[in-house]
Amino acid sequence: MQIAGRSLRPLELWRPDVTLDDARNFASSVAASALRVGAGARVTFAGPRPSDVIMLYERESCPHSRLVRETLSELDIDVLIKPCPPGEHAHNRELRDVSGKGEVPFLVDRSTRVSLAGSANIVRYLTERYGSQATPLRLRSSAVTLLASRLASSLRGGEIRYGEPKRRPEQPLEIWNYEASPYCRIVRERLAELGIAYLSRNVAHKSPKRSAFKQRFGREEFPYMFDPNTHVGMFDTENILRYLKDTYASCFDAVPAEISSHPA
């Protein structure tokens, strides 16, 4: 089943269904993307494809994790995200079991049986294994890059607060998104708050997967979420936030953002 949605542009403040908080939330997400000067916005150096799904233990607000997600987005590689916010137990325990520590980001490539910690090591590995050229400067773990990434996190409120969901999905959710999209970021943050694993199907600009997506779903607009546990799919950030609250969350009194997806 696919839930229909409406297209809402949150900076059109004259519209009665757009609040100032909506606009502020969206504007800070746009600013966070701007600070990273387009990193993760388009496919730029994709090479060979992994034969199995890559898994990433990470924190949405972690500046080092962001560099890895940006790299995966530009390489056009899907990744199974295991959010590890402070206070979450399942993924953090799993992370300690597989890595011996509790540090993020930590990547597991089942295609090559390689496990790596640290953004510099992970980005270098992904580039050498799945890239077609050297790592762009914007994705390297330099002082300037990490400062911009930290500032992007601070614009979004810093460390994400974990709230125990009323139930955990048995299967990971699927999110068609890309790292630099301000609309997609808001959904990823909510999933991180709930500690819900999801398969991030990266479809940045120039992704060859976009044409297949449009043929399958009828439009090229992101984010799009599919929940295999309920067989429900939907466009629009607003719809997705409400669905996550109604289906999984117990820690939010209200959905704070009335922001919808945007044509890519």
N, C-alpha and C positions, 0 to 999 in steps of 0.2 A: 504494500500500500504506500502510495506517495501522498504526502500532505502538501496541499497547495500553500503558497505564501505570497506576500505582497512585497513589492520593492519600495524600500523606505530610504530616502537620502537624508541622513540625520542633520546635515548642515542647513537644510531648508527650514529655518526656525519659524517662519511664518505659518507653517502647517500646524494644525491643532494637535496632531498625534506625535509631534516631536517636542520633547522637553529639553531644557537647557542641560540637564545631566546627560541626556542622550548625546547631545552635541559635544559636550566636554569629553565623554568617554571615547567617542569616535575620534575627536581631534587629537587626544593624547596617543591613540593607537597609530594615527597617521604620522604624528611627530616621531614616535618610536621607529617607524619604518624609515622616515627621512634621515634620522641619525645614522642609520646603517647604509645610507647612500645606495639603496637599491639592492643590497645583498639579499639573495634568496628570492629575487623578483622574477628572474627568467632563467631558462636553461642555457648555459653558456659553454660547458666543456664536458658534456656527457660522452662516455666511451662504452666499454663493455658492460653488460648487465649482470647482476648477481643471479645465481640459479636458485636461491632460496631467499626468504624474507630476512632482512637485517633487523636486529632488535637493538633498541637504544633505551637505556635507563638514564633519565634526565630530569631536569627541573625547568619548566617553562621560563621562569624569571632568571635562571642562571646565565650569566654572560658567556660562559664557556660552552654550555649546552646550546645556546643560540648559534654559535659559530658552526657547530656540527649540523644543526637543522638547516641552516642556510646552505651549507655545502651539499647536503642531501637534496635540497630543493633545486640547486643549480645543476646537479648531476642527474636530476629527474629519477631519483631512486625512491621507491616506496619503503617505508620503515615502520616497524611495530614499536610504538612508543609506550614505555612503562613509566608513567609519572611517579616521581619520588619526592613529593613535598615533605617538609618536616612534619612529623606526627603520623604520617601514613605508614602502615606496618607491612602489608603484604609485599609490595614491590621493593621496599627498602630491605626487608629480610631476604628476599630473593637476590637482590643486588649484593648483599654481604656474602651470600652463599656462593655466587658465581665469581665474585671478584676478590673476596677476602677482606674487602673494605666497604665503606658506605659512601664512597665519593662518586660524584657525577661530573661529567658524562662518562658512561661506560657502554661500549659498543660490542655486540656479539654478532659476528658474521658467520652464519651457519653454512654458507656456501664454501668457505675456506677453512672453517673451524678456527677462526682467529678471534681473540678477545682482546680489547684494548681499552685503556683508561687515558684520560687527559685529552683535551680538545686538540692540541697540536699534533699528538700522535695519531688521533683518529682522522683528522682532516688530511694529514699526510698520507695515511693508508688509503683512504677513500679516493684521493686524487690519483695515487699511483696505480691502484687496482681498477678503478672504474672511470677515471678521467681521461680526456684526450689531450690535455696540456697541463702545464704547471699550475699550481694553486694560485688563483688571483690574489693580489695583495689584500683586498677587502676581506678575505676569508682566513688570513693568517693570524696567528695569535700574537700580534704585536701589541705594544703598550697603547698605541692610538686606537687600534681596533677594539681592544678589550675595554678601554675607557668609553668609547661610543656605545658598546654593548651594555655596559653598566648604566650609563645614562638612559638608555632606552628602557631598561628595567625600572629605573627610578621613576620615569614618567608614568609607568603603569602601576605604581604603588609598591614597588620592591618585591620582597619575598611573598609568594602566594600562600594564603592561609588555607590549611586543609580542613575539610569538614567531612566526617564519616558519612558516606551515602547510606540511605535506608536499605539498599541492596546493591550488590555488585553484579554486573552483567556476566553471564557465563562465557560469552564470546566477546572479543574486542569489537568495539564499534568501528565503523569505517568512515573516514573523513576525507573527501576530496578537497584539497586546500593547497596553499603554498605559503612559505614562511613570511614573505613581505606584505601579505594582504592584511590591512587593518581589521577587516571583517572576520577573517579566519582566525586572527590572533585572539579575538574576544571569545570565540568558541573553544580554542585550545586552552585558554586560561580557565574556563569553567570545567573542562575535563580534568585539568591539573588540580583544581580545588577539590574535586571529587575523587581524585586518585584513580580514574577510570582509564584502563588501557585502550588504545585505539590504533588502528592501522591507518597511518597517514599516507594517503595516495597523492603524492606530489604532482601538481599540474601547474607549474609556474608558466609564465609566458614563454612561447616557443616550444612548449612540451608537445611531442608528437601524440601524446595520449589525449589531448584536448578534442581532436576531431572525433575519436571514438566515444568520448564522454558526451559530446553534443548529439551524436547520432543515437546514443542510448537514452539520454535523459531529456532531449528536446531543446536545451539551451546551454549556453556556456557561461555559467554563473557559479561563483564560489563564495562561501563553502557549501558543500552538499554533504549530508550525513545519512548513512544507512545503518540501522540497528538490526543485525541478524538475529537478535534474541526475540524481537517483536515483529520482524519483517516490515518495519516502517522506515520510509525514506523521506527526506525533506530538504528543500532549499531554505534559504533565509536565516540569518543569524538569530533574529527574534524568535522564529519558530523553534530553532534548535535549542536555544536557551530555555524556552518554556517547556519543551519536551524533556530535557534533562532534569529540570526541576520537578516536573510532575512524575517522572518515571523513576528517577534514581536519588534525587537530593532530599535530605531532611534538614540540612543546615542553613538553608536560605529562606528568609521570610518573604522575599519578593525577588523577581527578576529585575536586576538593576539597569539593564541596558535594553532599550527598545530599538535595536539596530539590526537592519536586515542585510542580506548579502548584496553584493554589488557586481554588475556585469564585469567580467575580467578585462 
